[in-house]
Amino acid sequence: MLKNKKLLFLSLILFVISIALNFPFPHKYPYGESVASILNIPIQMENGLHIVGITSLLFLITSLFFLSKSFKKHKGRFILLGIVCALFLPHFLADTYQKTFATGIYAISYEVETSECSFDMISDNTMQAICEFSFINNNSWDNVSFDINFYETYLFEEDVNMLSLLGINAPYNVAIKAKENKHVKIETMIDISDIKNHVDSGTASHVNIIIESGEKMRKL
């Protein structure tokens, strides 16, 4: 059934590279974007196309092409298996690692879907911000302490500051016990007297955060 071992080996190498580029850990975005940032390679083109995503897709297509040339029979089955693995394997591996081997902040899962921040002006120069988050200490048998900071995903010149306002009083320390699922509430008063472009009131969901502990950092 196997026709060419060299092409199969090459296919597996390209497939692993594609999976690594899409590996969703330790940050919210794929691992390939972290590597691109370190190497000062643009992550996104001016027209909005993601370079890392396109590169990963090209590696995957090429690996599937070589995979089909490696076998005499059942080519369609192997290609379908490769596509299924490419779709689900990165998230499965990341989730398995967090729940078995990860320690410290790498064992922390952030439930972004339930996160929310609200902003209200209480005086001409003061804003009250209240944020609620949920974290899970998946694997670590030790208590985990980390600092929370905030960042805007895409902030254009015409956008108003919202989450970045929380950075004025940051970081905010959080401690989670071993194997604990913890709901965290942060309340802070923000001096916005020197901030020209800001919200007067509003809410933000699916909040982007940064957690840090020592030299370790994750964007979630």
Buried (B, 14 or more C-beta within 10 A) or exposed (E): EEEBEEBBEBBBEBBEBBBBBBBBBBBBBBBBBBEBBEEEEEBBEEEEEBBBBEBBBEBBEBBBBBBBBBBEEEBEEBBEEBEEBBEEBBEEBBBEBBEEEBEBBBBBBBEBEEBBBBBBBEEEEEBBBBBBBBBBBBBBEEEBEBBBBBBBEEEEEEEBBBBBBBBBEBBBEBEBEEEEEBEBEBEBEBEBEEBEEBBEEEEBEEBBBBBBBEEEBBBB
